[in-house]
Amino acid sequence: MSRLKVSIVGGSGYTGGELLRLLLFHPHVEVAQATSESKAGEYLYQHHPNLRKRTQLQFVSQQALQPCDVLFLCLPHGESQKKIEHYLKLAPRIIDLSADFRLRDPALYRRWYGHEHSAPGYLGRFVYGLPELQREAMRTATCISGVGCNATASNLALLPLVRAGLLDTGRPIVVDIKTGSSEGGATVNPGSHHPEKSHSVRTYAPTGHRHTAEVIQELGLNDVHLSMTAVDLVRGVLAAAHVFVRPGVTDKDLWKAYRAAYSQEPFVRIVKDRAGLHRVPDPKILAGSNYADVGFELDPESGRVVALAAIDNLMKGASGSAVQAMNIMCGFDETAGLEFPGLHPI
């Protein structure tokens, strides 16, 4: 099988760097180009030092971008939609990691992003990029969106309960999310300044986070609320969804729901042990991997369930899911290039 040529628009940031790390080792693709307007002419490894001696490619300007088989867009939110027609002329398959094409409804986009979409006619062409939710649609897709890392953790925590119909839908759902600093991207801001960030636990979006829209869209939940807190961690998201289940739901029912949802999923692991340090999901041990660890705990007296999901925000929450989606779209083994299990200890 000849290798597909893939290129990355916006390859100098964190998600671009993760894509390069994955794609340079992928058995079925060849990285053709990676763009950066500010770093054109510089070697990739000068900004992604872990790739030193793995590639001699240099960043190019978008003006030098050539046609390819799959084009990944890693641009800041709001940029892909401005030139989507141009990008579709360069490649028959597009995967956009920004938020530009995650929502199918222009009204929902306007509500959560505060402005009209520049290319609303293209929203319906993009398949939402979480394989656990949209695998079958991905098989015939030519355009796939990225996923929000916080939405991914929330969706994976809640999916078994939704599919099994166990939720008490008359109660609100609150998802408390702890995030690492890499979620903010590679651009420096006052909040990422080391004296301000170090040793902090800082709530930055107690209500109204935009990734809520992806949970509403993909799981059909309306009374769901994400609350965001940044912790002193570089990589990782831990979502703790506080929900109430229908009267009479038991621990056995929850096990059945989680196994039904995830027993065949290559990158979702149920973590619910009776003892031990790692008996619940922990994002620390997932750094660099495409796995999502999920778990749950039931309070039988109140019917409250805490549904947990841990991921690496740059992997399963961004670049890893994008490569998994590419594998499905292109007919490769779904796990190709994504087998790394993470490190322990780290």
C-alpha positions in Angstrom: 0.0 0.0 0.0 1.4 3.4 -1.0 1.6 6.0 1.7 -0.9 8.9 1.8 0.6 12.4 1.7 -0.6 14.5 4.7 0.1 18.1 5.5 -0.6 20.3 8.4 -1.7 24.0 8.3 -0.5 25.6 11.5 2.1 23.1 12.6 4.0 25.1 15.2 1.6 24.9 18.1 1.0 22.2 20.6 -1.7 20.3 18.6 0.4 20.6 15.4 3.4 19.3 17.3 1.5 16.3 18.6 0.2 15.6 15.1 3.7 15.6 13.7 4.9 13.3 16.4 2.1 10.8 15.6 2.2 11.1 11.8 6.0 10.9 11.4 5.7 7.4 12.9 2.5 6.4 11.2 2.9 3.3 9.0 0.5 4.5 6.3 1.2 8.2 5.8 4.0 10.5 4.8 4.2 14.1 6.2 4.6 16.3 3.2 4.4 19.8 4.6 3.7 21.8 7.7 3.0 25.5 7.6 3.8 28.4 9.9 3.6 32.0 8.8 5.9 33.2 11.6 8.4 30.3 11.4 8.6 29.6 7.7 12.1 28.4 6.8 12.9 27.1 10.2 13.2 23.4 11.0 10.3 21.7 12.7 12.5 20.4 15.5 13.5 23.9 16.4 10.0 24.3 17.9 9.2 20.6 18.5 12.6 19.5 20.0 11.3 16.0 20.6 11.4 15.5 16.8 15.1 16.2 16.5 16.8 13.6 14.3 13.3 12.3 13.2 12.7 14.9 10.4 14.5 17.5 8.4 11.3 19.2 7.2 11.1 23.0 7.5 8.0 25.0 8.0 6.6 26.7 4.9 4.2 29.5 4.3 0.6 28.7 3.3 1.4 30.2 -0.1 3.7 27.3 -0.7 1.2 24.6 0.3 0.8 21.9 -2.3 -2.1 19.5 -2.8 -2.1 16.4 -0.6 -4.3 13.4 0.3 -5.3 14.6 3.8 -5.0 18.1 5.2 -5.1 18.8 8.9 -6.0 22.3 10.0 -4.5 23.4 13.4 -5.3 27.1 13.2 -6.7 29.3 15.9 -10.5 29.2 16.3 -12.2 31.3 13.7 -9.5 31.0 11.0 -10.4 27.8 9.2 -13.9 28.9 8.3 -12.6 32.0 6.5 -10.7 29.9 3.9 -12.4 26.5 4.0 -13.2 26.6 0.2 -9.5 27.1 -0.5 -8.4 24.2 1.7 -11.0 21.9 0.1 -9.3 22.5 -3.2 -6.0 21.3 -1.8 -7.1 18.0 -0.4 -10.0 15.6 -0.8 -10.1 15.0 2.9 -10.0 17.6 5.6 -9.6 17.3 9.4 -10.0 20.6 11.3 -8.9 20.6 14.9 -10.3 24.0 15.7 -13.9 24.6 17.0 -15.0 26.1 13.7 -16.9 23.0 12.4 -17.8 21.1 15.5 -21.3 22.4 15.8 -23.8 21.6 13.0 -26.4 24.3 13.9 -25.4 27.9 13.0 -27.7 29.2 15.7 -25.9 27.0 18.3 -22.6 28.3 17.0 -23.7 31.9 17.3 -25.0 31.3 20.8 -21.8 29.9 22.2 -19.2 31.7 20.1 -20.9 35.2 20.0 -20.8 35.8 16.3 -22.1 34.5 13.0 -20.3 31.6 11.3 -18.3 32.7 8.2 -19.2 29.5 6.2 -22.5 28.2 7.7 -23.1 26.1 4.5 -20.2 23.9 5.4 -21.2 23.0 9.0 -23.4 20.1 7.8 -20.5 18.6 5.8 -18.3 18.0 8.8 -18.7 14.9 11.0 -18.0 15.4 14.7 -14.6 14.0 15.4 -15.1 11.6 18.3 -15.0 8.1 17.0 -16.8 6.6 20.0 -19.8 8.7 18.9 -19.5 9.0 15.1 -17.5 6.1 13.9 -19.9 4.9 11.2 -20.3 8.4 9.8 -16.5 8.8 9.7 -16.1 5.8 7.3 -17.6 7.7 4.4 -16.7 11.3 5.5 -14.5 13.7 3.6 -14.6 16.4 6.3 -14.2 15.7 10.0 -14.1 18.3 12.8 -11.8 18.3 15.8 -13.1 17.8 19.3 -13.0 20.0 22.4 -10.9 18.3 25.0 -13.3 19.2 27.9 -16.2 18.1 25.8 -14.5 14.8 25.0 -13.9 14.0 28.7 -17.5 15.0 29.5 -19.0 13.0 26.6 -17.1 9.8 27.5 -18.0 10.1 31.1 -21.7 10.5 30.4 -22.2 8.3 27.2 -22.9 5.0 28.9 -25.5 6.5 31.2 -27.2 8.3 28.3 -27.2 5.2 26.0 -28.6 3.0 28.7 -31.3 5.5 29.7 -30.2 5.5 33.3 -30.3 9.2 33.9 -32.9 11.0 35.9 -33.6 13.6 33.2 -35.4 15.9 35.6 -32.2 16.8 37.4 -29.4 19.0 36.2 -26.0 17.5 35.3 -22.9 19.3 36.5 -19.5 18.3 35.2 -16.6 19.6 37.2 -13.4 19.6 35.0 -9.8 20.0 36.0 -7.4 20.9 33.2 -3.7 21.2 32.5 -2.0 24.4 31.3 -1.4 23.1 27.7 -5.1 23.5 27.1 -4.3 27.2 26.7 -2.1 26.6 23.7 1.5 27.7 23.0 0.8 31.5 23.1 2.0 33.1 26.3 -0.6 35.0 28.4 -0.5 36.5 32.0 -2.2 33.4 33.4 0.5 31.1 32.0 3.4 33.2 33.5 5.2 30.8 35.8 4.9 32.8 39.0 1.2 33.1 38.5 0.5 29.6 37.2 2.8 27.5 39.5 1.0 25.8 42.5 -2.3 27.3 41.5 -5.9 25.8 41.4 -7.7 28.5 39.4 -11.4 28.4 38.4 -11.5 30.2 35.1 -14.9 29.3 33.7 -17.4 28.3 36.4 -20.2 28.6 34.0 -20.8 29.1 30.2 -17.8 27.2 28.8 -18.1 26.8 25.0 -17.4 23.0 25.1 -20.8 22.7 26.7 -22.3 23.1 23.3 -20.6 19.9 22.0 -22.1 17.9 24.9 -25.6 19.3 24.2 -25.2 18.4 20.5 -23.7 15.0 20.7 -25.6 13.5 23.7 -28.8 15.4 23.4 -28.6 16.8 26.9 -30.0 20.3 27.6 -29.6 20.7 31.4 -25.9 20.1 31.4 -23.3 22.5 32.9 -19.5 22.4 32.6 -17.4 24.1 35.3 -13.6 24.6 34.5 -10.7 24.7 36.9 -7.0 24.9 35.9 -4.6 23.0 38.1 -0.8 22.8 38.2 -0.5 20.2 35.5 0.8 20.5 31.9 -1.2 17.8 30.2 -4.5 16.2 31.2 -8.2 16.6 31.8 -10.2 15.0 34.5 -14.0 15.3 34.2 -16.2 14.4 37.2 -19.9 14.4 36.1 -22.3 14.7 39.0 -25.6 13.1 37.9 -28.7 11.4 39.4 -29.9 8.1 38.1 -33.5 6.7 38.0 -34.8 5.1 41.2 -33.7 1.5 41.6 -30.5 1.7 39.5 -27.8 -0.4 41.0 -24.0 -0.8 40.7 -24.7 -3.8 38.6 -26.8 -1.8 36.1 -23.9 0.8 35.8 -21.4 -1.9 35.1 -23.6 -3.3 32.4 -24.0 0.1 30.9 -20.3 0.9 30.9 -19.3 -2.5 29.5 -22.0 -2.2 26.8 -20.6 1.2 25.7 -16.9 0.5 25.9 -16.0 -3.2 25.8 -15.3 -3.0 22.1 -13.7 0.4 22.1 -9.9 0.2 21.5 -9.0 3.4 23.4 -11.5 3.5 26.3 -10.6 1.6 29.5 -12.9 1.1 32.5 -11.0 1.9 35.6 -12.9 0.9 38.7 -10.8 -1.2 41.1 -11.6 -2.0 44.7 -8.2 -1.1 46.0 -4.9 0.4 45.0 -3.5 3.8 44.1 -4.8 3.7 40.5 -8.3 2.5 41.2 -10.0 5.5 39.6 -9.1 7.4 36.4 -6.0 9.6 36.6 -4.8 11.8 33.7 -1.2 11.7 34.9 -0.6 8.2 33.6 -2.2 9.0 30.2 0.3 11.6 29.1 1.2 11.1 25.5 -1.4 8.3 24.9 -4.7 8.2 23.1 -6.5 6.3 25.9 -9.4 7.5 27.9 -9.9 6.0 31.3 -13.5 6.1 32.6 -15.0 5.1 35.9 -18.0 5.7 38.2 -19.2 5.6 41.8 -22.8 5.3 43.0 -24.3 6.6 46.2 -27.2 4.1 46.5 -29.0 6.2 49.2 -29.3 9.3 47.1 -29.0 7.9 43.6 -26.1 10.2 42.8 -23.4 9.0 40.4 -20.0 10.5 39.9 -19.0 9.6 36.4 -15.3 10.1 35.7 -13.2 10.4 32.6 -9.5 11.2 32.3 -7.6 12.0 29.1 -4.5 13.7 27.8 -6.0 16.9 26.4 -3.5 17.1 23.5 -4.1 13.5 22.5 -7.6 12.0 23.0 -8.8 15.6 23.4 -7.2 16.8 20.1 -4.5 15.3 17.9 -4.9 11.7 19.0 -8.6 11.7 18.2 -7.8 13.4 14.9 -5.4 10.7 13.8 -7.9 8.0 15.0 -10.5 9.7 12.8 -8.1 9.8 9.9 -7.5 6.1 10.3 -11.3 5.3 10.1 -11.9 7.7 7.2 -9.0 6.3 5.2 -9.7 2.6 6.0 -6.6 2.0 8.1 -6.5 0.0 11.3 -8.1 2.3 13.8 -5.2 2.0 16.2 -2.4 2.6 13.6 0.2 5.0 15.0 -1.6 5.3 18.3 -0.5 2.3 20.3 1.7 4.2 22.8 0.2 3.4 26.3 1.6 6.4 28.3 4.3 6.5 30.9 4.5 5.4 34.5 6.0 6.8 36.6 6.1 10.3 35.2 
